[in-house]
Amino acid sequence: MNISIIGSGYVGLVTGTCLAEIGHNVICVDNNINKIKKLNEGKVPFYEPSLEPLIRYNVNEGRLKFSSEIGDGVKHSEVIFLCVGTPSLPDGSANLGAVKQVVREIAQHMDSYKLVVEKSTVPVQTGEWLDKLIYEYLEDKSISYDIASNPEFLREGTAVHDFIHSDRIVIGVNSDKAANLLIQIYTPLNAPILITDINSAELIKHASNAFLATKISFINFVASICEKTGADISKVKIGIGMDKRIGMDFLNAGIGFGGSCFPKDVSAFMAIAQKVGVNPAILKSVEDINIYQREYFITKIIDTLHGVKNKDIAILGLSFKPDTDDIRQAPSLRILEILKKEGANLRVYDPAAMDNVKEIYPHLYYAQDAYDAISGSIAAVFVTEWKVFKELDFLKIKNETDCTTIFDGRNIFNSHRLEKLGFKYYSIGRANKIICV
Ligand SMILES: NC(=O)c1ccc[n+]([C@@H]2O[C@H](COP(=O)([O-])OP(=O)(O)OC[C@H]3O[C@@H](n4cnc5c(N)ncnc54)[C@H](O)[C@@H]3O)[C@@H](O)[C@H]2O)c1
């Protein structure tokens, strides 16, 4: 099938590439000319494991193309996926400006039937609005079209795997024609397909992300109680998660969630609830706990070190999670902001995200690797659980550097081992003589 993708970022590029991989002819469009130029030169504009070879293969096979013109995409295809960003407005609701702009351009180029599919995360009832918008901008009102919602559940860092091995594909439609086109597109993936109305599909995405964020804030709330009582969150987590009704996933205590989705989707879902007169208190707590978690960790660093002015501190991990270079709403940014303001000398390292952080903080010390960051520091703060950090040689660090204190914001390390080596070790919600009351 001929498909176009409008917005070739983390979601659009992965979607387009994977749809090409399963046999479709795909054109990925983006209004960022530099991004399209890079893609046409065979370069991937961001870090996502296993995406680059897949792009190269499908471009060589002639199934994947790139363009900066929406008109190229619309003419080429019967099905058009909207994959532009939907960031937060100041009031927390979703900014649908890019969606609106793209849909207007699509309508202006439509010369035959098109299925316009929302893959961007949008509030419930956006489909109804898009339907009216397309009709408004359509020059030839006799041209037929459908709207569908097909929310995306991939995770950055494992995006290709998640797309190809989806737990479920949600398709929200209001016509058999739209349902059949989307089923035809996804059949090669062999994944369970759930067909719903458009409103329900839109809501499924916000509800899924809000639920996962709730799990994270819930376990962080339990971790705070562990710290005050001498219980150990790593054991409590196992005891909770072994219950099949609960499960282990998303029960890792830490400094909270970040990224381009959870924070904005929780606030957008709250805004939807408020708009329709439903009390969003549960989500407000999720957000409050998430903010507290980060601020408490920063205070713990400053208090434990008796201030950080002129002290060299290593910050390990800048991306909002491992295996991505994405720093949108990353906890690291708040940590850098406050520690810098307090006068610390920061030595930072991340395997993928340093170039993105350099654009915000050009004058930090960007280390060659984790050892380089730690070697000149009195303390090391672990912010993201990259695999390379789990493999660090702490005996070498103890023997060869002045680093005496480890702040582990993701509970990556074995506390007993590090304490035995002589480090002062602070993590989240795990029994620790110094932080228990
Ligand atoms: N990133 C994720 O993990 C993830 C997962 C599931 C769903 N989503 C949702 O998918 C959507 C996209 O997220 P993303 O992370 O890929 O965002 P992104 O910022 O990486 O990509 C959006 C792309 O759209 C392009 N764009 C913006 N306006 C445009 C226009 N007028 N014409 C053409 N291109 C335009 C931008 O240049 C950018 O490349 C969001 O709604 C997000 O909530 C994201």
Ligand as a Chemical Component Dictionary entry (heavy atoms), coordinates in Angstrom:
data_LIG
# 
_chem_comp.id                   LIG 
_chem_comp.type                 NON-POLYMER 
_chem_comp.pdbx_formal_charge   0 
_chem_comp.three_letter_code    LIG 
# 
loop_
_chem_comp_atom.comp_id 
_chem_comp_atom.atom_id 
_chem_comp_atom.alt_atom_id 
_chem_comp_atom.type_symbol 
_chem_comp_atom.charge 
_chem_comp_atom.model_Cartn_x 
_chem_comp_atom.model_Cartn_y 
_chem_comp_atom.model_Cartn_z 
_chem_comp_atom.pdbx_ordinal 
LIG N1  N1  N 0  8.397  9.735  21.364 1  
LIG C1  C1  C 0  7.690  8.725  21.828 2  
LIG O1  O1  O 0  8.199  7.840  22.515 3  
LIG C2  C2  C 0  6.214  8.622  21.505 4  
LIG C3  C3  C 0  5.551  7.413  21.708 5  
LIG C4  C4  C 0  4.199  7.328  21.408 6  
LIG C5  C5  C 0  3.522  8.442  20.927 7  
LIG N2  N2  N 1  4.194  9.613  20.759 8  
LIG C6  C6  C 0  3.454  10.755 20.219 9  
LIG O2  O2  O 0  3.796  10.883 18.839 10 
LIG C7  C7  C 0  3.823  12.269 18.452 11 
LIG C8  C8  C 0  5.187  12.593 17.875 12 
LIG O3  O3  O 0  6.160  12.417 18.877 13 
LIG P1  P1  P 0  7.726  12.401 18.529 14 
LIG O4  O4  O 0  8.436  12.035 19.765 15 
LIG O5  O5  O -1 7.954  11.608 17.289 16 
LIG O6  O6  O 0  7.962  13.953 18.197 17 
LIG P2  P2  P 0  9.181  14.568 17.408 18 
LIG O7  O7  O 0  9.264  15.981 17.843 19 
LIG O8  O8  O 0  10.379 13.708 17.499 20 
LIG O9  O9  O 0  8.693  14.519 15.886 21 
LIG C9  C9  C 0  7.725  15.369 15.335 22 
LIG C10 C10 C 0  8.198  15.746 13.946 23 
LIG O10 O10 O 0  7.158  16.479 13.289 24 
LIG C11 C11 C 0  7.773  17.470 12.486 25 
LIG N3  N3  N 0  6.803  18.524 12.184 26 
LIG C12 C12 C 0  6.292  19.460 13.016 27 
LIG N4  N4  N 0  5.454  20.266 12.333 28 
LIG C13 C13 C 0  5.412  19.811 11.071 29 
LIG C14 C14 C 0  4.721  20.231 9.891  30 
LIG N5  N5  N 0  3.917  21.292 9.906  31 
LIG N6  N6  N 0  4.924  19.545 8.738  32 
LIG C15 C15 C 0  5.747  18.472 8.724  33 
LIG N7  N7  N 0  6.442  18.026 9.801  34 
LIG C16 C16 C 0  6.261  18.697 10.966 35 
LIG C17 C17 C 0  8.938  17.949 13.336 36 
LIG O11 O11 O 0  9.932  18.594 12.558 37 
LIG C18 C18 C 0  9.430  16.631 13.945 38 
LIG O12 O12 O 0  10.446 16.040 13.157 39 
LIG C19 C19 C 0  3.473  13.036 19.724 40 
LIG O13 O13 O 0  2.097  13.297 19.740 41 
LIG C20 C20 C 0  3.828  12.090 20.832 42 
LIG O14 O14 O 0  3.086  12.311 21.995 43 
LIG C21 C21 C 0  5.524  9.724  21.024 44 
# 
loop_
_chem_comp_bond.comp_id 
_chem_comp_bond.atom_id_1 
_chem_comp_bond.atom_id_2 
_chem_comp_bond.value_order 
_chem_comp_bond.pdbx_ordinal 
LIG N1  C1  SING 1  
LIG C1  O1  DOUB 2  
LIG C1  C2  SING 3  
LIG C2  C3  SING 4  
LIG C2  C21 DOUB 5  
LIG C3  C4  DOUB 6  
LIG C4  C5  SING 7  
LIG C5  N2  DOUB 8  
LIG N2  C6  SING 9  
LIG N2  C21 SING 10 
LIG C6  O2  SING 11 
LIG C6  C20 SING 12 
LIG O2  C7  SING 13 
LIG C7  C8  SING 14 
LIG C7  C19 SING 15 
LIG C8  O3  SING 16 
LIG O3  P1  SING 17 
LIG P1  O4  DOUB 18 
LIG P1  O5  SING 19 
LIG P1  O6  SING 20 
LIG O6  P2  SING 21 
LIG P2  O7  DOUB 22 
LIG P2  O8  SING 23 
LIG P2  O9  SING 24 
LIG O9  C9  SING 25 
LIG C9  C10 SING 26 
LIG C10 O10 SING 27 
LIG C10 C18 SING 28 
LIG O10 C11 SING 29 
LIG C11 N3  SING 30 
LIG C11 C17 SING 31 
LIG N3  C12 SING 32 
LIG N3  C16 SING 33 
LIG C12 N4  DOUB 34 
LIG N4  C13 SING 35 
LIG C13 C14 SING 36 
LIG C13 C16 DOUB 37 
LIG C14 N5  SING 38 
LIG C14 N6  DOUB 39 
LIG N6  C15 SING 40 
LIG C15 N7  DOUB 41 
LIG N7  C16 SING 42 
LIG C17 O11 SING 43 
LIG C17 C18 SING 44 
LIG C18 O12 SING 45 
LIG C19 O13 SING 46 
LIG C19 C20 SING 47 
LIG C20 O14 SING 48 
# 
